[in-house]
Amino acid sequence: MEFTAQDVKQLRELTGAGFADCRAALTEAGSMDQAVKVLEEKGQKRADKVRGAGREMTQGTIVSYIHHGNNLGVLLELSCSTDFVARNEEFRQLAKDLAVQVAGMNPEYISFDQIPAEVLDAARKEIAADPEVKKRPANVREKVIEGKIKKEYSTKVLLEQPWLKDETKTIAALIDDMIRKTGENITVRRFTRYVLGE
């Protein structure tokens, strides 16, 4: 594909990737859309690698959000590895967006890993007892049960929820975007949601 400096600039604006990465993606891809996909795949691999590196996360920020009318509030801790990222305005905005998400969507857990085993076991037994599930062949039944559990609990898990500002993205994808931009792991450590009178 023949491309110009304007194409590289446009791709950088779309993806936030560096100049060299954009130029390489345009060279490798046959179109602008393909170049975006190439950069997203590379970025996701980079994010997965960063997440698995196991660096200690002792930096970050704690944000608060008080809803209009002062009847609902959220405290949220977003962690990262360096104070350089913790002071970054985009990182701080992400923390604020996540606090608003918690206020609006009322998740109970950060990730599926935090759901107690006894809660999941009880849900599995309930779903397995459903006559519609019992009709399924034995080799498919377990996948059906897991799919129903994922669907039922995805609204209660912060990372699985669609982002309020752009419902095409999940919260996990939003955090992955920031990991790709900063080059270090970012995680929601904890949150607390306060409702007046509860």
C-alpha positions as CSV (number, residue, x, y, z in Angstrom):
1,M,0.0,0.0,0.0
2,E,1.3,3.5,-0.9
3,F,0.9,5.9,2.0
4,T,1.7,9.4,2.8
5,A,2.8,11.3,6.0
6,Q,-0.9,12.4,6.3
7,D,-1.9,8.7,6.4
8,V,0.6,8.0,9.2
9,K,-0.7,11.1,11.1
10,Q,-4.3,10.0,10.7
11,L,-3.5,6.5,12.0
12,R,-1.7,7.9,15.0
13,E,-4.7,10.0,15.8
14,L,-7.0,7.0,15.5
15,T,-4.9,4.6,17.6
16,G,-2.5,6.7,19.8
17,A,0.4,4.5,18.5
18,G,3.9,5.8,17.8
19,F,5.1,7.0,14.5
20,A,7.3,4.0,13.7
21,D,4.5,1.5,14.7
22,C,2.0,3.4,12.5
23,R,4.4,3.4,9.5
24,A,5.1,-0.3,9.9
25,A,1.4,-1.1,10.2
26,L,0.6,0.8,7.1
27,T,3.4,-1.0,5.2
28,E,2.2,-4.4,6.4
29,A,-1.6,-3.8,5.9
30,G,-3.5,-3.3,2.7
31,S,-5.7,-0.5,4.0
32,M,-6.2,2.0,6.9
33,D,-8.8,-0.4,8.6
34,Q,-6.3,-3.3,8.4
35,A,-3.6,-1.1,9.8
36,V,-5.8,-0.2,12.8
37,K,-6.4,-4.0,13.3
38,V,-2.7,-4.7,13.1
39,L,-1.9,-2.1,15.7
40,E,-4.7,-3.3,18.0
41,E,-3.4,-6.9,17.9
42,K,0.1,-5.8,18.6
43,G,-1.1,-3.5,21.4
44,Q,-3.2,-6.3,22.9
45,K,-0.1,-8.7,22.9
46,R,1.9,-5.9,24.5
47,A,-0.8,-5.4,27.1
48,D,-1.0,-9.1,27.9
49,K,2.8,-9.3,28.2
50,V,2.9,-6.3,30.6
51,R,0.0,-7.7,32.6
52,G,1.9,-11.0,33.0
53,A,5.2,-9.4,33.9
54,G,4.3,-9.3,37.6
55,R,5.7,-5.9,38.4
56,E,4.8,-4.6,41.8
57,M,2.1,-2.0,41.7
58,T,2.6,0.4,44.6
59,Q,1.7,3.6,42.8
60,G,-1.6,4.9,41.6
61,T,-4.4,7.2,42.7
62,I,-7.5,7.2,44.9
63,V,-10.4,9.1,43.5
64,S,-13.8,10.0,44.8
65,Y,-17.0,10.7,43.0
66,I,-20.1,12.3,44.6
67,H,-23.2,12.1,42.6
68,H,-25.5,15.1,42.1
69,G,-27.7,15.5,45.2
70,N,-25.0,14.2,47.5
71,N,-26.9,10.9,48.0
72,L,-24.3,8.6,46.3
73,G,-20.6,8.4,46.5
74,V,-17.7,6.2,45.3
75,L,-14.1,5.8,46.4
76,L,-11.9,3.9,44.0
77,E,-8.2,2.9,44.0
78,L,-6.5,2.5,40.6
79,S,-3.0,1.1,40.8
80,C,0.0,1.2,38.5
81,S,3.8,0.6,38.8
82,T,5.3,4.1,38.6
83,D,4.5,7.5,39.9
84,F,5.2,8.8,36.3
85,V,2.0,7.1,35.1
86,A,0.1,7.8,38.3
87,R,0.6,11.6,37.7
88,N,-0.5,11.3,34.1
89,E,-3.7,13.2,33.4
90,E,-5.1,10.4,31.2
91,F,-4.6,7.9,34.0
92,R,-6.3,10.2,36.5
93,Q,-9.2,10.6,34.0
94,L,-9.5,6.8,33.7
95,A,-9.8,6.6,37.5
96,K,-12.6,9.2,37.5
97,D,-14.4,7.5,34.7
98,L,-14.2,4.2,36.6
99,A,-15.6,5.8,39.7
100,V,-18.5,7.2,37.7
101,Q,-19.0,3.7,36.2
102,V,-19.2,2.2,39.7
103,A,-21.7,4.8,40.8
104,G,-23.9,4.3,37.8
105,M,-23.7,0.5,37.3
106,N,-23.3,-0.7,40.9
107,P,-20.9,-3.7,40.3
108,E,-20.4,-6.1,43.2
109,Y,-17.0,-7.5,42.0
110,I,-14.0,-6.2,40.1
111,S,-13.4,-9.5,38.2
112,F,-14.9,-12.9,37.9
113,D,-12.1,-14.2,40.1
114,Q,-13.6,-12.3,43.1
115,I,-17.0,-14.1,43.0
116,P,-17.0,-16.6,45.9
117,A,-16.9,-20.2,44.8
118,E,-20.0,-21.0,46.8
119,V,-22.0,-18.3,45.0
120,L,-20.9,-19.8,41.6
121,D,-21.6,-23.4,42.8
122,A,-25.1,-22.4,43.9
123,A,-25.7,-20.7,40.5
124,R,-24.4,-23.7,38.6
125,K,-26.8,-26.1,40.5
126,E,-29.7,-23.8,39.9
127,I,-29.0,-23.5,36.2
128,A,-28.3,-27.3,35.9
129,A,-31.8,-28.0,37.4
130,D,-33.5,-25.9,34.7
131,P,-35.5,-28.2,32.4
132,E,-34.3,-26.4,29.3
133,V,-30.6,-27.1,30.3
134,K,-31.4,-30.7,31.2
135,K,-32.7,-31.3,27.6
136,R,-29.2,-30.5,26.2
137,P,-26.8,-33.3,25.4
138,A,-24.3,-34.0,28.2
139,N,-21.3,-32.9,26.2
140,V,-22.8,-29.5,25.6
141,R,-24.5,-28.9,29.0
142,E,-21.4,-27.7,30.8
143,K,-20.7,-25.0,28.2
144,V,-24.4,-23.9,28.4
145,I,-24.1,-23.6,32.2
146,E,-20.9,-21.6,32.0
147,G,-22.3,-19.3,29.3
148,K,-25.4,-18.6,31.4
149,I,-23.3,-17.9,34.5
150,K,-21.1,-15.5,32.5
151,K,-24.1,-13.8,31.2
152,E,-25.9,-13.5,34.5
153,Y,-22.8,-12.2,36.5
154,S,-21.3,-10.0,33.8
155,T,-23.5,-7.1,34.9
156,K,-22.2,-7.5,38.5
157,V,-18.5,-7.6,37.4
158,L,-16.9,-4.2,36.8
159,L,-14.4,-5.4,34.1
160,E,-17.2,-7.1,32.1
161,Q,-19.6,-4.1,32.1
162,P,-20.0,-1.9,29.0
163,W,-18.5,1.5,29.5
164,L,-21.1,4.2,30.2
165,K,-19.5,6.6,27.7
166,D,-19.1,4.1,24.9
167,E,-21.0,0.9,25.2
168,T,-19.0,-0.8,22.4
169,K,-16.1,-1.0,24.9
170,T,-16.0,-3.0,28.1
171,I,-14.2,-1.7,31.2
172,A,-11.5,-4.3,30.7
173,A,-10.9,-3.0,27.1
174,L,-10.8,0.6,28.4
175,I,-8.1,-0.4,30.9
176,D,-6.2,-2.4,28.2
177,D,-6.1,0.8,26.1
178,M,-4.4,2.6,28.9
179,I,-2.0,-0.3,29.5
180,R,-1.0,-0.1,25.8
181,K,-0.5,3.7,26.0
182,T,1.5,3.6,29.2
183,G,3.4,0.4,28.8
184,E,2.7,-0.7,32.3
185,N,0.1,-2.8,34.2
186,I,-2.9,-1.0,35.5
187,T,-5.5,-2.5,37.7
188,V,-8.5,-1.6,39.9
189,R,-7.4,-2.6,43.3
190,R,-10.7,-1.8,45.2
191,F,-13.8,0.3,45.3
192,T,-16.5,1.2,47.8
193,R,-19.9,2.6,46.8
194,Y,-21.8,4.5,49.4
195,V,-25.6,5.2,49.2
196,L,-27.3,7.5,51.6
197,G,-29.3,5.5,54.2
198,E,-27.9,2.1,53.3
